[in-house]
Amino acid sequence: MRVILVDDENLALSRLNKLLVEREDCEVIGSFLKAEEAIEQIKQHLPDLVFMDIEMPGMNGIEATERIHEVSPRTEVIFTTAYNEHALTAYGLEVLDYIMKPVTRNRLDKTMKMYQRRAVPAPMDVIEDTAERGTLIRCLGMLQVQLHPNEAPKHLKFRTTKIRELFAYLLHHRNKPIKRDTLLELLWPELDERRGITNLHSGIHRLRGMLNEFMGEDRISVRYQQFGYILETGELRIDAEEWESRLNRLPSLSPSTLAEHRYVSDQYEGKYFGEGDYAWAELERQRLHALWQNHALKLAQYYIESGHPNEALMLYHQMQQFDPMMEEVSLSLMKLYDRLGNKEPVVAQYHQLAAALQQEAGVDLGPEVESWYQEWKTRNI
């Protein structure tokens, strides 16, 4: 592997160069005392690894690493520093490792093994086995992760609500780079740029640590890219994505396909990022919910026509839990209870809808519901 070294101390450069030259798998193609000079060579030669000091005059290691990610995205950076590595991780940069000075042979071996594990592609049988495990991220309703098909989904324990939203936003835009300024405006609009960047780097670091601990770096990763970050989901499955795909593949409703249709309907367990109520997710939330709602209405009507009114009642009430002010659903419930000869639920549905509309929107019942109910009331009460 081809390596470049950057450190403002000649002694540190010489020591690290000696350790790397001893290895048969390394070729040191450049040593630099200034990061500015190293950047040009990195851009030209695209090395596999860069060992980078943090505190240097001029461009420091943090700034240089951001530039390296821009000019040579596949180059891995390793910090060599006299500072505490746990404090440095708060910067949230995408680096392979932190090595405390003075660098020892044993510590260097550990880092190189880490690089080899990341650089060597996994065998095909391992990739297939990962897919078969079927790790699933749930976005419909509560944000959860299901590591294996036979295990119950688990909640991700985020340190703060900001980190939760950071993950949700990156997941919403998964496998696409998101500009740093976009994240700052979304999460810390009240802070100046410097404080916002500090919070973002810290949040990215905490998010990486949590995801790696919970799912492993081979399944999901947050990487720095193009003045921003990208959440790479790899082979992970997303429930909203899979649910919509199943819905689109459904055959026409018939007695033989009814169970399949009901299964897909039941897989919709809540609105997209429903517990977060994020404004940026509203369009997708409405789109997915409209798909489910239209399908549920057709399914409920099919149940009624095929002589299964109780199944239709269950679907209508499910829709009503999501949208208490949806007049079409309330009216369908009133008509169905009337067909079943149950007067009290008809009255209850009417008053429940009227109260919800007044409390939540300050509006009266629509003319269709009001007209039908008054006619029904004349006949039955």
N, C-alpha and C positions, 0 to 999 in steps of 0.2 A: 504494500500500500504506500502511496505517495503522501509525504508529510511536510508541512511548513510550520516553523516555530516563530513565535512573536513574543519578545520580552525585552524590556529596556535595560536589563542587567546582563552583561556579558557572561558572568559566572553561571547564572541560571541557564542561559542558552547553551553554554558548553556542556554543562552537566546533563541536561536533557538530551542533547544531540548525541553524547557518548552512550547513554542508555539505549537510545533508539537504534543507533548504528550497530550495536551488539545483536540486535534482533535480525533474523533472516527475512522476516516478512515486511520490513520497513525500508523506505528510501527517503531520506531527508533531502528535499529538493530546494530548500531555502530557509535561511534564518534571518530575522529582521529585528532591529531595535526599535523601529517605529511602525505603528499599525498602518499609517497612510501608505508607506512603501509596500507593505505586505499585501494590501488590498489589490494593488495593480497586478502583482504576481499571481495572486489567488484567482483573479478574474481571467488571467491568461492561461494558467496551467490547470485549474480546477482540481486541486488536490483532494485526496480522500479525507485527510484529517488536518486540522489546524490546532496546535497547542497555543493557547492565548493567555497572556498575563492580563490581570484586571486593571490595576492602577499603573497607568503610563502617561507621560506628558503628551499633550496634543490629544489625538483621538484615543480614548481609553478602550478597554476590552469590551465593554458593554456596547459602545457605539460601533466598534469594529465588527462585532458579531452580527449586528443588524445589517451592516453593509455586506458581510459575507453571505448571509442568507439571500440577499438580493442578487449578487453577482454569481454565486455558485451554490444554488439551493441544495445540491446533494452532498456538499462538504459538511462533515461533522466537526463541531467545535468542542474542544476540551479546555476548560479553564484551569490554569495553574496559578495559584494565589496564596498569599500569606494570610489572607483574611478567612474568618470562619465560614466554612462552606454552607452552613445552614442559613446564615444571614444573607449570603449571596443568592440563594435560590429564590428569594422574594422578588428578584427582578423578573422572573417568569420567562426568561429567554429559553429558546429551544437549543440546549447544549447537551452533548452526550454525557459529560461527567465533570466533576470538580475534583482537582487534586491539590492537596495542601503541600506547600513547599517545606522542606526540600523534597523533591520527588524521589521516591525509592523504587528499586527494581520490582519489588513485590506489588507495590501499589500500581505501578505502570502495567504490569502483567494483567492485573484485574481489569483495568480500563480497556486494554487491547482485546481481552476476551469478550467484554461487553460490546465492543465495536463489531467483532466477528459474528456474534450472535445476531446483531441487527442487520449486518450487511449480507449475510448468506441467506438466500431464499429458502423458505421452508419446503421440505419434500411434499410432493403432491398428496400423499396419503395423510399427511398432517393437515394440509389445507382442507381436504375433504372431511377429515374428522372434526375440524373446527366448525365447518358448515353444518355437519350433522348435529353438533351440540346445540345449534340453533339459538344462540344468544339473541334475545329480543328486547328492544327498548320500547316501552309503552308510553305513548304520548296522548292517547285518548283517555281523558279523565285525569287520573293521578300519574305523575311522572315516576315510572318504576322501571326496573330491569329484571328480566327473567333469564338467568344464566343458562338453565337447562330446561328442556320441554316439560319434564316431570316435576320441576320445582315450582313453588309458589313465587310470584313476583316479589321483589324486594324494593324498598324505598332507598333512593340514594340520599345519603346524609350530607347535605351541603352546610358549610360553615355559616354562610349568610344567604339572605334572599338575593343579593346582588350576584353571587356566584351561581345560584340556581338559575337566575335569568340569563346570565352569561352562557351557561351550558345550553339552556333551552334555545337561545337565539342562534348559537353556533350549530346546534343540532337541526334547527329549522332550515339553516342554509348549509347543511352538511356537504362536505367535499367541494366547497366553494370558498375562496379567500374572502375574508371580511376586513375591510380597512380599519385600522386602529381608530381613526377619527370617528367612524360610524359607531364603534363600541363606546367610545368616550361620550359621545352625544347621547347615546341611548341610556347609559348606566350612571354617568357622573356629569350631567350637564351643568350642575351648579358649581363644579370645581374648576380651578384654572388648569391649564394644560399639564403643567408639571405634576400637580397633585393627582390629576386624573390618570396620567400615565403610570404613576407609582401604584395607584390602586388597581389599575388594569394588570400590570405585571404581577402584582401580588395575587390577584384573583386567578390569573392564568396558572400560576405555579400551584396554588391550592387545588385548582380544578384538575390539573395533570396528576398530582399526587393521589387525589381521591379516585380518579378513573383508573389509574394504574393499579392501585391497591384493590379496587373492587372488581375490575374486569381484566386487567393485564394490558400491557403496552401493545401486545400483538393484536388486540381486538379493536382498540380505539385510541386515537392520539390527537393531541392539539399541537399544531406546528406553526411556527412563524413563517409567514410568506407574504411578500409584496406589501410591506409596511402594514401588515395586519396578521390575522391568524386564520387557520383553517382546521376544522374538525374533520378528521379522516375516519370514517366509520368502517371501512373495509368490508368484511363479510357480515357485519351486524345487520339484523333485521329490524325494521321499524314497523310497529303495528298499524299506524295510519296508512302507510304505503301498501302494506300487504292487504289490509281490509279493503281499500279502494280497488285494488287489483282483483280480489275475489268478487267484489260487487259487480265490476265490469264484465266478468266472465260468466255471470249467472245465466243459465238458460231461461227460456220463457216459463212463467208460472204455470204449473200443472200439478195434478195430484202426485205425480212421481218426483217432482222437483221441489215440492213444498217444504220438506224438511231441510233441504239445502238452503233455500231462501231464508228460513227462520234462523238457521245456524249463523248465516252471515249477518243478519239483523242483530242477533244477540251478541256478536263479536264487537259491536259498537258499544263500548263501555263508558263513554263520556265524551264531552266536547274536547277538541284538540287543545292541549295545554289548559284544560278547564280550570284546574286549581290555581293557576298562575294569573289568569285574566289579563294576559299581556296584550297591550293595544296593537303591537306589531303583528300579532298572530290572528287578529280578528278576521281578516279576509279569508284566510285559510280555514279558520274555525267555522265561519259561516258557510263556506263552500262545502266542507266535509259534512257538516250537520244537515245542510240542505239535501245532499245526496242520500244520507240515511233517512231523513224525514220523508222524502218522496217515496223511497222504497218501502218504508214502514206503512205509509198511507195506502199504497197499492196492496201490500200484503194484508193489512187489516180488512180492506174491502174484499179481497179474495176470500178471507176467512168467513166473512159475513155471507157472501154469495154461496159458499160451499157448506154452509150450515154449521159453522164453528164460532158462534158469537162470543163465547168466553175467551177464546184466543184473541179475538179482535179487541175485546175490552182490555186485555193485558197490554196490548201494543199501544192503544190509545192512552192509557194511563202512563205508560212509559214515556210517550211523547210529551204528555202534560207535565211530567216531572221536570223535563228539560225546559219547556216553554209554557208556564202557567197561563200566559196571556194569549196563546194561540187559539183564536176563535174557531177556526176550522175543526180543530180536534175536540174542543168542548162541545160544539154543535153535533159532531159525529157521536160523541158519547151520549148526549141527551137523546138523540134519535134512536140509538141502539138500546138504551135503557127503556125508552118508550116501547120499542118493539118487544122487549122482554117483559113488559108489564110492570116495571119497577118505577113508581112515581117519585118516591123520595129522592133517589139519586138524580133524577132530572132536575128537581128543584134545587138540590144542593149544587149541581154543576152550574146552573144559571147564576146563583148568588156568589159562588166562588169565583167565577169568571168576572162578574161585575165588580167585585171587591178588588181583585187583582189589577184590573185595568185602571181603576180609580187610584189605588195606592201607588202603583208603579209608574203610570203614565198620565194620570189625571184626565182620562177620557172615558166616555160612556160606551156601552155595548154597541156594536155595529148593527145596522138595520136588519141584516139577514137573521142574526141570532135573536134580536129583540122581536122581530115579526113572528118567527117560528114559535118562540116561547109563549108569546101572548095568545097565539092561536091554540097552542097545546093546552095552555092554562084554562082557556074558555071551555075546552072540551072535557078536561079532566078534573078541574077543581071547582 
